[in-house]
Amino acid sequence: MKKSRGRTGRKRRRKHLQSFMVGVNCSHKLEYIKLKKWLKDRGFEDSNLRPAEFWGTGRGLMTTKTLQAGDLIISLPEKCLLTTGTVLSSCLGEYIMKWKPPVSPLIALCTFLIAEKHAGEKSLWKPYLDVLPETYTCPVSLEHDVVSLLPEPLRKKAQEQKTTVHELHMSSKAFFSSLQPLFAENTGTIFNYSALEWAWCSINTRTIYMKHSQRECFSLEPDVYALAPYLDLLNHSPNVQVKAAFNEQTRSYEIRTNSQCKKYEEVFICYGPHDNQRLLLEYGFIAMDNSHSSVYVSSDILLKYFPPLDKQRNAKLSILKDHNFLENLTFGWDGPSWRLLTALKLLSLGADEFTCWRRTLLGDVISARNEQQTLNIAAKICHFLIEETQHVLLQISESKRNKENLRKHLALVEALRLEDLKILQKSAEILCSLNMATA
């Protein structure tokens, strides 16, 4: 009897684990019922995809049938897409057409989202707005205390992102004021900074690429945005390949899969071969075991390991700068990148080897000494970054205990740093092997 009870328990646990991996169907929830009805009224019907909650990725779409390579995942009619055309045909259209200097396509879309959200029950787009996140985890939405824990290159980009959105809000205030006749409330209250930040994040994280012809009523920035209700529930995986484009014949935005997906599994698409820093910056999440991920080495760290007394130091730096070898220097899952090793080789050239700098940039071996020094310094930089990452992880643990309100955001930065640590430790192993082989 005991044996069978154990087996039953194991079966139950396995079933529970499977449901955990497969996802919990959410199509019975009112917001999804309303969204599906709204999409059906606009010509979209789909029996293969279901909204679901997944462990690890959160909200996504599961398939109710096995998908083979080449199968159509989703085909969303043009009527369902939110584009600048949608904005111009709304009550905002005449105000946009009159405004000088012209607003950007991005601001037009942000304005529309804010106005529709403010309209509440009266908005034709309410079923879509109701399934959009209330808050985002892009760096622009992160507190200063959290941003300060990001890796240096990402920290800089996060500050730039914050500045961009602030400037966008400041430069659009006069245009927002011109919309006053459309609203009973003050436009300054409706189109405040947090409303713009929400709209900007909604577009930045969810838009699909769709080129539109240039309109005179917009500034010269490319008009390439389209929000795609339901389709934007599909999550990213670096391990899948898809074909996505607007089909002129069917007048629908279509996505086809290049990989297989089993029945009741989450359907993924790929946003591009992005590393985790880019995913966090643009979309507010990271992908675990992301093969595209890497750890960046700043030029400051690079130069810490070279003597300032080297008479050719400035000339070497100048060469690296001219040939764009001071940026995108990385450690990856397969060790130091070719670019990083090349920069280190050039900086390691002896006075008698300096004339060979062109050969160095082409990847030639200059001397055994140069090769050995390059690997030694790469290992030192790698160990320095490991220690720095471990130190930041301790700070994050402390902050998580003391700052309850920031736990979610801190956990995201922690996941990024833990992935960085894994990459650096793998690189350290590779460098150790290379060092032993050349010693």
Secondary structure, DSSP 8 states (H G I E B T S, - for coil): -HHHHHHHHHHHHHHHHHHHHH-EE-TTSHHHHHHHHHHHHTT---SSEEEEEETTTEEEEEESS-B-TT-EEEEEEGGG-B-HHHHHTSTTHHHHHH-SS-B-HHHHHHHHHHHHHHHGGG-TTHHHHTTS-SS--SGGGS-HHHHTTS-HHHHHHHHHHHHHHHHHHHHHHHHHHHTGGG-SS-HHHHT-HHHHHHHHHHHHHH-EE------TTB-SS---EEB-TTGGG-EE-TT--EEEEEETTTTEEEEEESS-B-TTSB-EE---S--HHHHHHHHS---TT-TT-EEE--HHHHHTTS-TT-TTHHHHHHHHHHTT-SSS-EEETTEE-HHHHHHHHHHT--TTTGGGHHHHHTT----HHHHHHHHHHHHHHHHHHHHHHHHHHHHHHHHHHH-GGGHHHHHHHHHHHHHHHHHHHHHHHHHHHHHHHH-
